[in-house]
Amino acid sequence: MSEVDIVVVGGGAAGLSLARRLTAPAGPGRAVPSIAVIEPPTGPLSSPPRTWCFWERGEGDLDAYVSASWGRVLVRGAHREVVSDGRGHRYKMIRSHDFLPAVTAELASHERVRLLTATVTGIVDSPDGAQVTGTDATGQPMCVRGRWVFDSRPPQGLPPARTTLLQHFRGWFVRTASDRFDPGVAELMDFRTPQPARGLSFAYVLPFTRRRALVEYTEFSPRVLSDDGYQAALEHYTRRVRPLGAFTVTGCEQGVIPMTDAHFPRRRGARVFTIGAAGGAVRPATGYAFATIQRQAAAIATARSAGAPPLPPRPHPRRHLAMDAALLRALATGRVDGGAFFTRLFDSNPLPRVLGFLNGTSSLVQDVALGLHCPLWPMTRSLLELPFLPRQAAEDQGQGQEAFPHAAQRKAHP
Ligand SMILES: Cc1cc2nc3c(=O)[nH]c(=O)nc-3n(C[C@H](O)[C@H](O)[C@H](O)COP(=O)(O)OP(=O)(O)OC[C@H]3O[C@@H](n4cnc5c(N)ncnc54)[C@H](O)[C@@H]3O)c2cc1C
């Protein structure tokens, strides 16, 4: 059995971001820890390729991996259109099929890192370390011991919640025959799509050039659609709502992200922590997780190099989780019209204030200012009833396997 300082289970967004941070120069007198990153062989457990979008002010540490970014955003409500200037914030896109191989290659050349191909099946905690066991690519048993273990394997189920909606989507990478897009503007939400009975739907358009874009149909609703349902929604949007003229589809992406007010554990033992989506990094009201994953990775690396226990920090402030829980409840009960809600949010607030909230970095004063532009009674009612609502398993909310993102998501890039 080999022994290292840190074992990272899962080489996806959270695992590789953490390993990357831990191998950054630690400062005078602080050695880089020895690290094992364990990722299964390509197969059914691998996370499908995906695009990660996030907001960032100015230049960032991950700019080398960014494939596109936008300085302005457009939100289209049923009756009005809002264009906002990011005032220095950019909406950045990183594609997993760029990021993961590049970071893996960087780590492979680092003398303190071992990249192991194996499927982890067990983690046994003890007061001074934890033992990670599994099966390697040839079917042989594998065992590594770490002083600290960070587990990012996607959850196989969801903890009980008061409200769980699914953010589910299918997108087309399109190439149009004529100029149809403004590559300076990310069309973040277009609510002119037919709205589902419960929850909301919108389309978004992320243009790469005047003729190439990712056009995605998204719902926040209790159930995923059938293949035909997504096909029809995208056909309707690209032919009738926002006609693209003649175009070809060069790739497709699809996914499901649970939007839930469930509690995710950050700690699973004296020496075992959960990170990434499994550790609650996904923001309940938006489905965003990538920026939070980066913040957590940086904080863990800082704690370690300071000699402190590297407990991942709380992914989201409690206040934001309460606001998100109220919004999820208001959307799920149909008390707020999602399209009108988000259009007003962008229309009535300066973009940096909205982004502060979405990024989890806004102050109480900024949140109160934001709250004043929300439909007060439905949101207050939803907030006040939260303590009296039981937490139920996703299955009991009728979602079953659909709510388990790993099983449900699928994505294929050109
Ligand atoms: C399709 C999609 C699009 C998304 N887009 C955005 C976005 O634009 N912006 C945003 O902020 N968030 C987005 N998210 C949410 C979130 O950022 C992603 O889900 C992100 O990939 C989560 O990172 P993770 O490391 O927790 O999980 P993953 O990236 O899924 O990584 C988990 C890793 O664990 C490995 N693994 C699985 N089983 C085992 C095992 N038994 N042993 C060892 N390793 C194992 C997998 O192979 C994988 O590499 C998106 C999610 C999805 C599903």
The ligand as a Gaussian input file, in Angstrom:
#p B3LYP/6-31G(d) Opt

LIG

0 1
 C      -23.806000      19.117000     -18.363000
 C      -23.423000      20.041000     -17.225000
 C      -23.071000      21.357000     -17.508000
 C      -22.695000      22.210000     -16.459000
 N      -22.362000      23.503000     -16.739000
 C      -22.020000      24.329000     -15.728000
 C      -21.663000      25.681000     -16.009000
 O      -21.737000      26.157000     -17.135000
 N      -21.254000      26.471000     -14.982000
 C      -21.175000      25.991000     -13.699000
 O      -20.783000      26.740000     -12.806000
 N      -21.531000      24.722000     -13.418000
 C      -21.951000      23.885000     -14.384000
 N      -22.289000      22.593000     -14.101000
 C      -22.294000      22.159000     -12.673000
 C      -20.883000      21.720000     -12.178000
 O      -19.950000      22.746000     -12.395000
 C      -20.392000      20.460000     -12.849000
 O      -21.264000      19.401000     -12.576000
 C      -18.959000      20.058000     -12.410000
 O      -18.453000      19.193000     -13.383000
 C      -18.936000      19.402000     -11.037000
 O      -17.607000      19.022000     -10.766000
 P      -17.271000      17.719000      -9.897000
 O      -15.821000      17.575000      -9.870000
 O      -18.041000      17.773000      -8.643000
 O      -17.925000      16.518000     -10.744000
 P      -17.369000      15.926000     -12.108000
 O      -16.777000      17.000000     -12.938000
 O      -18.514000      15.148000     -12.646000
 O      -16.187000      14.954000     -11.668000
 C      -16.408000      13.774000     -10.937000
 C      -15.252000      12.825000     -11.250000
 O      -15.362000      11.663000     -10.438000
 C      -14.959000      10.556000     -11.228000
 N      -15.490000       9.318000     -10.654000
 C      -16.735000       8.825000     -10.769000
 N      -16.817000       7.647000     -10.113000
 C      -15.602000       7.385000      -9.582000
 C      -15.054000       6.329000      -8.807000
 N      -15.800000       5.290000      -8.422000
 N      -13.747000       6.398000      -8.448000
 C      -12.971000       7.464000      -8.808000
 N      -13.454000       8.504000      -9.528000
 C      -14.747000       8.475000      -9.913000
 C      -15.509000      10.869000     -12.611000
 O      -14.850000      10.111000     -13.614000
 C      -15.239000      12.359000     -12.705000
 O      -13.999000      12.648000     -13.290000
 C      -22.681000      21.732000     -15.117000
 C      -23.080000      20.401000     -14.876000
 C      -23.457000      19.586000     -15.904000
 C      -23.902000      18.182000     -15.564000

